[in-house]
Amino acid sequence: MRDESTRYGNVVSRRRVLTMAGTVGVASLAGCNGNSNGDGNGSGDGNGSGNGDGIYDVQLVSRINQVPTNVQWNPSNPSSVAQWSQYLLFDRFAQYNHGEGKFIPYAITDWSFDDKSFTMKLRDGLTWADGDDVTTDDIATQLKLGMHTGTGYSDYTKSIEAKDDSTVVMHFSQPVNRTIVKIHVLANNLVQQKKSVFGKYLDEIEKNEKNGLRKLQNFAWKEPIASGPFAFKSTSQQQLVTERRDGHPDSDEINFEKYVFRYIGGGNEAVHQQMTSNQIDACAVFAPKRIVDQLPDTWQQVEFSSGVGYGLVPQFDHKHAGDRAVRQAIAYVLDRDAIVKNAGPASKKPAELSAGLASDTLDKWLGDARSDFTDYGKSESKTDKLRKS
């Protein structure tokens, strides 16, 4: 049985656990048994012991629904790729803030465009867990691998170079949409493919693309070298353990030693049981209102905009769903308000338009063209329109 004295919640306040979870970008629901003074620098009078620097020898327990020993961290291998721990182990290039509508720098601190190029500046002080510096050669290696594996930017990128110790440049083969480039390159990448590990696959690909890609995509990276604030420690059948890394420039913002992912299978219901019995501290999971109402007072719900939700994706090659009139008829008959009320009104929002965009972003992306779209009836089933369509 796990020693409850090592639980993060026994020494750190709710407010602080949410701050720390937000630092590493994982928690959407978090609960703990706070005994500190609330400023994250408590005297250590809980059951966990501090090291004198405000760092507690405790672990924050979250969940994954993958058997930990099966997890691997090669993003070019689609088999058993990590679901959550990668955001602790590897720094993001940058993060798109939906609320502010802008990119927040992280491993890439600055970027700029010329007519046919995109220049990125690497953050100073980033290191890998083996002690090596994160270099622009590492970044260029990863981006070049992405070109060969068909990542979005491969459609318009001609070449990538590590120009100097702090600069990486992507050269384009055609004019580009700058926002799409930033999404493809900055928001969709972690500092994850170290040249000393992955460079040999790039060399093989450049000699024989088919054979090299096969080797890259079959490579299961089971003991990853981290670039982020936590380092890989171990896996077992029941849990994946990561440890706070002193060498990361943001490690001072984290005041606990371990971030543990416990394997919980069986779907959301099994996770809800662990939450209501306070067996885990933090979890990104959909929880309907009835479950939230059952949670102990030590839990706090944190909502964030994901820009996604429920939707129907038709089979466009189907003899019926491939007919545009049929798809329009389906859109007319659906009552989106009723769907949300049945699915989870506390955390879902009915789409204002069937435009493939989150409602909160419609004005930003559509502007004056919003009125050109048919709404199909957000809060009613327009069966009269259905018969005419």
Sequence and secondary structure as in RCSB ss.txt:
>XXXX:A:sequence
MRDESTRYGNVVSRRRVLTMAGTVGVASLAGCNGNSNGDGNGSGDGNGSGNGDGIYDVQLVSRINQVPTNVQWNP
SNPSSVAQWSQYLLFDRFAQYNHGEGKFIPYAITDWSFDDKSFTMKLRDGLTWADGDDVTTDDIATQLKLGMHTG
TGYSDYTKSIEAKDDSTVVMHFSQPVNRTIVKIHVLANNLVQQKKSVFGKYLDEIEKNEKNGLRKLQNFAWKEPI
ASGPFAFKSTSQQQLVTERRDGHPDSDEINFEKYVFRYIGGGNEAVHQQMTSNQIDACAVFAPKRIVDQLPDTWQ
QVEFSSGVGYGLVPQFDHKHAGDRAVRQAIAYVLDRDAIVKNAGPASKKPAELSAGLASDTLDKWLGDARSDFTD
YGKSESKTDKLRKS
>XXXX:A:secstr
   GGGBGGGTS HHHHHHHHHHHT  SEEE    S SSS   S SSS B SSS EEEEEEEEESS GGG B  T
T  TTB SSTHHHHS BSEEEETTTTEEEESSEEEEEEETTEEEEEE TT B TTS B  HHHHHHHHHHHHHHT
 GGGGTEEEEEEEETTEEEEEESS   HHHHHIIIIIT BS   HHHHHHHHHHHHH HHHHHHHHHH    S  
  SSEEEEEE SSEEEEEE TTSTTGGG  EEEEEEEE  S HHHHHHHHHTT  SEE     HHHHHHS TTEE
E     S        TTSTTTTSHHHHHHHHHH  HHHHHHHH TTT    SSSSSS GGGHHHHHGGGGGGS  
  SSS  HHHHHH 
